[in-house]
Amino acid sequence: MSKKYILINLNQGESKEARQERVKEQTRWIIFAIFALVFVLLNGSIIWINQGYNKVIDQKNTEIATVNKQLIELRSQGKNISKFDIQSLAKIEENRFMWARIMEVLGNLTPEDIAITGLTYKFKKWTINGVATIYEDMKDFDIVNNYVNKLRSNKELSRNFSRIKFTEYSRGQFRGQGIIMFAVVAELKSTPTKLKVNK
């Protein structure tokens, strides 16, 4: 009677189930590695941003300290201002002449038929150059004289100018219209009064 043998190949490859399990395990490790890398990168970026903020905060603190130091120095310098300096400053403020207000007053006093063509100030004399329209029923002198009297009668101008007078005038023509070219000189007082602004 002959014997039958069963041959088993011990070198055969891994089974399909084993391969699938191995692939799943590798996939899990890859996913874990990706998450770990993302976590490390996020933490690194947060640390880098925080370092940037810390640098900005340190810089601002340094600037604040510098400003505080300068303020302390200014306060200490302020205590060293002499009485003479204070009196000089008060004198400058007292004698300050408000030209803007003077121009406003001049503009309000100048009628529509008179145009200011120039303003000069030299040696405490304020010269107003202007042009006026000639009317048949008025003399040349009266036109300029009325304007000068209007300037003289203004309280603000009379407080600051000792004399207001016209020094010259001449006739002319402009586009067929007769005109007078004149100059008015106002002499500034030695101690002008501070002008009040009307509100």
C-alpha positions in Angstrom: 0.0 0.0 0.0 1.5 3.3 -1.1 1.7 6.4 1.2 0.3 9.8 0.2 2.0 13.1 1.4 0.7 16.6 1.5 3.2 19.3 0.6 3.0 22.7 2.4 4.9 25.7 1.0 6.2 27.5 4.1 7.7 30.3 1.9 4.4 31.6 0.5 3.7 35.3 0.7 1.6 37.0 3.4 -2.1 36.7 3.1 -4.4 39.4 1.7 -5.8 40.2 5.1 -2.3 40.7 6.5 -1.4 43.0 3.7 -4.5 45.1 4.3 -3.8 45.3 8.0 -0.2 46.4 7.3 -1.4 49.1 4.9 -3.9 50.3 7.4 -1.2 50.5 10.1 1.1 52.5 7.8 -1.7 54.8 6.9 -2.4 55.5 10.6 1.2 56.3 11.2 1.4 58.6 8.2 -1.8 60.5 9.4 -0.3 60.7 12.9 2.9 62.0 11.5 1.1 64.7 9.5 -0.9 65.8 12.5 2.2 65.9 14.6 4.0 68.0 12.0 1.1 70.4 11.7 0.9 70.7 15.5 4.6 71.5 15.7 4.4 74.1 12.9 1.4 75.8 14.5 3.1 76.0 17.8 6.3 77.3 16.1 4.3 80.0 14.4 2.5 81.0 17.6 5.9 81.3 19.4 7.3 83.4 16.5 4.3 85.7 16.6 4.5 86.1 20.3 8.2 86.9 20.1 7.3 89.6 17.5 4.7 91.1 19.8 7.1 91.0 22.7 9.6 93.0 20.7 7.0 95.6 19.8 5.9 95.8 23.4 9.5 96.2 24.6 10.1 98.9 21.9 6.9 100.8 23.0 8.0 100.5 26.7 11.4 101.9 25.8 9.7 104.8 23.9 7.4 105.5 26.9 10.4 105.5 29.2 12.2 108.0 26.9 9.2 110.3 26.7 8.8 110.2 30.5 12.4 111.1 30.9 12.1 114.0 28.5 9.0 115.2 30.4 10.9 115.1 33.7 13.7 117.1 32.1 11.3 119.7 30.7 9.6 120.0 34.1 13.0 120.6 35.8 13.9 123.1 33.1 10.6 124.9 33.6 11.4 125.5 37.2 14.5 127.3 36.2 12.7 130.0 34.2 13.7 133.4 35.6 11.4 136.2 36.6 12.9 138.3 33.9 11.9 135.7 31.2 8.4 135.7 32.5 8.2 139.5 32.5 9.6 139.6 29.0 7.1 137.1 27.7 4.3 139.0 29.3 5.5 142.3 27.7 5.6 140.6 24.3 2.1 139.3 24.8 0.9 142.7 25.9 2.4 144.6 23.0 1.5 142.0 20.4 -0.3 143.7 17.5 -3.1 141.7 15.8 -2.8 142.5 12.1 -5.5 140.0 11.2 -8.0 141.9 13.1 -6.8 145.2 11.6 -7.3 143.8 8.1 -10.8 142.7 9.1 -11.7 146.1 10.3 -10.3 147.7 7.2 -12.3 145.4 5.0 -15.5 146.2 6.9 -14.9 149.9 6.6 -14.0 149.9 2.9 -17.1 150.6 0.7 -17.8 148.6 -2.5 -16.7 151.5 -4.8 -13.2 151.6 -3.3 -10.7 148.9 -3.9 -7.5 148.3 -1.8 -4.5 147.9 -4.2 -1.6 147.7 -1.8 -0.6 147.6 1.9 2.9 148.4 3.2 4.3 148.8 6.7 7.6 150.6 7.4 8.9 152.6 10.3 5.6 152.3 12.2 3.7 153.8 9.3 1.0 151.8 7.6 0.3 152.8 4.0 -3.0 151.9 2.3 -3.1 152.3 -1.4 -6.5 152.3 -3.1 -8.6 153.1 -6.1 -12.0 154.8 -5.9 -14.7 155.4 -8.4 -15.4 159.1 -9.4 -18.9 160.4 -9.2 -20.1 163.5 -11.0 -21.9 164.9 -7.9 -18.8 164.6 -5.7 -15.4 166.2 -5.7 -12.3 164.1 -5.8 -11.1 165.4 -2.5 -14.4 164.6 -0.8 -14.4 160.9 -2.0 -11.0 160.3 -0.3 -11.7 162.5 2.7 -14.9 160.7 3.5 -13.0 157.4 3.5 -10.3 158.8 5.7 -12.8 160.2 8.2 -14.5 156.8 8.3 -11.2 155.2 9.2 -10.5 157.9 11.8 -13.9 157.5 13.5 -13.4 153.7 14.1 -12.6 153.2 17.7 -10.3 150.2 17.1 -8.1 152.0 14.6 -8.0 155.3 16.6 -6.8 153.4 19.7 -3.8 152.0 17.7 -3.0 154.7 15.2 -2.2 158.2 16.3 -2.8 159.9 12.9 -4.6 158.7 9.8 -4.3 161.0 6.7 -4.2 160.8 2.9 -0.9 161.8 1.4 -1.5 161.7 -2.3 -4.1 161.1 -5.0 -4.3 161.3 -8.7 -7.0 160.9 -11.4 -7.1 158.2 -14.0 -9.3 156.2 -16.4 -10.1 152.6 -16.4 -12.3 151.2 -19.2 -13.9 154.5 -19.7 -14.6 155.1 -16.0 -13.0 157.9 -14.0 -11.0 156.7 -11.0 -8.9 158.2 -8.2 -5.7 156.5 -7.1 -4.8 157.5 -3.5 -2.7 156.6 -0.5 -3.6 156.8 3.1 -0.9 156.7 5.9 -1.7 155.6 9.4 1.0 156.0 12.0 1.1 153.3 14.7 1.2 154.4 18.3 4.3 153.5 20.3 2.3 151.2 22.6 -0.7 149.8 20.6 -3.8 148.6 22.3 -4.6 144.9 22.0 -7.5 144.6 19.7 -10.7 143.0 20.8 -12.4 140.5 18.4 -16.1 141.1 18.1 -18.0 137.9 18.4 
